[in-house]
């Protein structure tokens, strides 16, 4: 018998969104990928890094990803000692649990939100506490003082799309005895961010990803902003060469091309607004979204029927079997053409 740790043997594991082999045959709106390519400067930077016959790849990358870290720090208005780069924001979420929650200690998050928090906690052997949401998106039964080691707040919320107001998040920072991790994976599609709370409260950490707004899901890049002592702790436990040479070059080029980022974000926000209006014409319930997706409830609330009908038409959206989510679909905002085809399909499905 293989001597696995008991919690690893018993855990189910995280199931990512379906990835079809023949991607070009599908309209893929199920994993919140950006429909537009990354900045042209990214490809230029990768080619430059490869150099002649990829000779640079024989050498290890810069361990701290210093150039990308400095670019992120300039962009966010912090000293580089407040910033860390990572192999996707998931690496940061994992290392935060490793750094702050020992086996048997508690972490918490909002349900529904990013379910991978639970998987990471199970791997560590940490206890899990979830807080539900009211219909007004308020936390249910949150104590005056939460004593757990970490509280994860996805803002904007995924998969629902709404954003918590900053005064609420600031109030929450004062109620969390441990660390408040604000997961801002979708913040570039929203109107506000929590960076000022990092300056104001020593227990606030902001994590971000370059997968969504920067179109770099395939490169696995993320970053966090926190007090230098927190960043130093995360530096201790990350893989010493956690970001490869090509990814570092891509990160630097993407972060420095803010004009391109803003153009892509503007197109997605415009399409999001148009698509939301079209869904409402079809009598779908749509939560006002601040992400690059919408959570939509079809008339009759039979989301699985609509999911299957879209699947037959080679349009992929995300259906969750969770009872709190099974009435609706999370639909990534693609190009205007893709969303027009999706509206046409939804009209046919009825």
N, C-alpha and C positions, 0 to 999 in steps of 0.2 A: 504493500500500500504506500502511495506517495505521501510523505509527511508534510502536507500543506498546513499552514496556519489555519485554525478553525474558521476565522472570519473570512479568509480568502476562499476557502472551500465552499462556504455557504452563501457568499454574495452572488448576485445575479450579474453584475457588470453593466456598464453603460452601453446603450444601443444607439449609435449615431443614425442620422437620417440616411435613407436608402440612396446608394450611389450606383446608378445604372452603368453598365459597361459601355454601352453605345450612347454616350452623353449627347452627341450631336443630334440624335433622333428625338430628343425630349426637350420640352420646356421645363427647366429645372428650377422650381420655386419652393424647395423643401428644406434647404440648409442655410438660408440667409446669406448666400454668396452674392457678391457684387456683380451685376450683369456687365459691367464695363471693365476693360483691361486696366492693369495698373498704369501709373505714369510711364510714358515712353522712356523717361530717364532711368527707370528701374532696369529695363532690358539693357540700356547702354552701360549702366554700372556693372551689371553681371558680366557682360561681354568684356568690359575693361578688366574686371577682376580675374577672369579666366586667362587673359593674356595669350601668349603663344602656346597653343596646345594644352592649355589648362595647367601650366607649370605651377601656378600658385597653390593648386589643390594638394600638392605633396606636403605642404606645411600646415601646421595647426593654425586655427583662427585666433584672433586677439581674444584672450580669455574674458575680459570684462566688456567686450563689444563697445569700447570707449567712444568711437566716433558716433555711433548710433545713439549711445547714451547721452552724449553731449548735445546732439541734435534734438533729441526728445526733451532734454532739460531746457534748452533755449525756447523751444516751442511752447512748453508749459509754464515757463517763467520761474524755474527753480535752478538751484545749483545742482550740478551732476551728482553730488553725493546724496541727493534725494530721489534718484531715479535708478531703476534697474531694468535691463532688457532680458527677455526670456524667450524660450522656445515655445511660443504660443502663450496666451494668458492662462491656459490650463496648467502649465508648469508652475506659474505663480500661485494659483489657487492651491495646488498640491503642496507646494513648499511652505505656504502660509500655515496650512494645517500641520505639517511636519514640525514647523518652528514653534507653534503656539499651543497645540493640543496634544498632550501625551495620551497614550492608550487609556481609555476609560473616561477621559475628560470630554466636555460637551462643546459642540459647535451648533449653530442654528442658522436657519435661512427661512425665507418666505416660501410658502407653497400655495400656488404654483409659481415656480421660477426655474432657474437652471438646475436640472435634476442631477447634474454631474457632481455637485457639492456632496451629495449623499454617497456617491461611489467613492470619492476621494476620502471621505471621513471613514467609510467602512474599511478601506485599505489600511488606514492608520490605526484602526481599532477605536476611534473616537465615538462617543455617543452623539446622537442626532436629535435635535429638537426642531420642529417646524411650527411656524406661525401662519395661520390662515389669513384670508383677506375678506373684508366685508364688500358689499356691492359698491361702496364708495372708495374702494382700494385702501382702506385703513387696516392696520394690523389688528388681529383678533387677540384679546387677552395678553397684550404685551405688558410686562411688569414695569413698575417704576424704576427697577434696576435689574437688568439682565446680567447674571453672573457667569455666563458661559465664556469660553476662551475666545471665540470668534463668532461674529454675526455677519453673514453675507447678505448684502442687499443689491439685487440686480436692478440697475437704474440707467436707462429705461428697462422696465420689466420685460423679460422674455419668458414665456411666449405671448403675453397679453399685449404688450406694446405701450402701455401708459407710463408716464414718468411721475415720480414722487416730487413734490415741491421742495425746494431747498430748505425752507424753514422746518419742514417735517424731518428732513435728514439731519439737520443740525440738532434738533431736539433729541433725535435718536442717538446721536453721538454722545450726548450727556447721560443717556440711560444705559449705555452699554459699558459694563465694567471692563471687558476685554477689548479686543480690537474690532472696529467696525470696518469691514471690507466692502467698499462700494465698487461693484463690478460694472464699469462703464463701457462694456463691449459695443454698445450702440449709440454712444453719446454724441458722435458727430452728426447724427441725424436728428438730434434734439435741440432744444433752445438754451439749456443750461448745463453746467457741470459742477462738480463738487471739489474742484482743486483748492478753492479758498479754505475749505474745511480742513484740508490736510495741513495748511499753515496754522490754523486756529486750534486744532485738537490733536494731541499727540497720539491718540488711539485710532485715527482715521487713516485708512489706506485706500488709494484709488488704483484699480487695475484697468488696463485697456488692451485691445487687440488691434493688430493691423490687418486682420482677416476680412473685416466688413467694409469699412469706408475706404480703406487703402487698396482693396482688391488683392490682398496677398494671403488668402487662405491657404494656398499651396506652399507657402514659404514657412508657415508656422512661426509667427512673430508676435510678441506681446511686450508690455511694459507695465511697471508699477511706479507710483509716486507715493512716498512715505517719508517719515523722519529718517535722518541718516542712520540712526541706530537700528532701525528696522531693516533698511536696505543692507546694512552691514551683515545682519543676521541672515538675510536671504542670500547674500553673496557667499556665506560660509557653506550653505547646503546645496547650492545649485551645482549641476555638473560643470566642471571647470572649463570645458569647451562647449557650452550649451548651445551656442549659435554658430552655424558654419559660416565659412567665408562668403559664400554667395548670398546667404540670407542677411548677413551684416551689410553687405553692399546694397542689397535691395532695400533694407530698412532705412539706411541713410538717405538714399535717393528719394524714396517715397516721402519721408518726413520733411525733406527740404523742398518738395514741390507742392506747396500748399495751394497754389492757384489751381492745379489740376484736381486736387482733392475737393476743393470748394465747388468746382464745376460739376464733378460727378455727384456730390452730395445734393446739389441744387436740382439736378435732373431727377434723382431718386425721390426727393421730397415732393417735387412737382407731380411725378407719376403716382406717388402714394396718395396725394390729395385727389387726383383724378380717379384713380381706381376705387378709393373709398366711396366717392360719390356714385360711381357706377354700381357698386355692390348695394348701396342703399336703394337705388332705383329698383334693383332686383329683390328688395325687401330683406336683405341680409342685415343682421345686427353687426355693427363694426365698432370695436373699441378705438377711440381716437389714438393713433399710434405716433410714437416719437422714435421708432426704430425703422429699419429698412424692410419692414414686413407689417402685415395686419393680422389680427385675429378676428375671424368672421364667422358668424353663426347663421347657417342657412334657414330659410323658413321651414318650420316643422322640426328643426334642431336635429335632423338626421345627417350628421356630418359624414359618417362612414359611407353612406350612399353616394354623396357628392364626391368624396375622395375616390371611391372605386370608379365612378363614371369619368372623372378627370384622368385617372390612371389609364383607363381604356383608350383615352384620347392622347396618351403620352404627355400628359401634363402632371408633373409631380408637385404636390403640396404636402404639408406635414399634418398628419392626423395622430392624435394622442389618445390612447385607450384609457388614460386616467379619468375617473368619473368626473373630476372637476373641469376637465377640458374636452371630453369626448363629444360635446355638443357643437364644437367649432373646429375650424381649420386655421392653421398658421400658414399664411401665404406670403412668400418673399416677394418684394417688389423687383421685378425684372425691367427690361426695356419697355418703352411704350408699346412697341409692336407685340411683345410677348404678353403684356397685360391685356391688350385688345383681343388677342386670340383667347386668352383665359376668360374674359368677359363673354365672348361669343359662345364658348363652350358651356359656361355656367347658364347662359340664357337657354341653350338647347337642353341642358339637363333639367332645368326647371326646379 
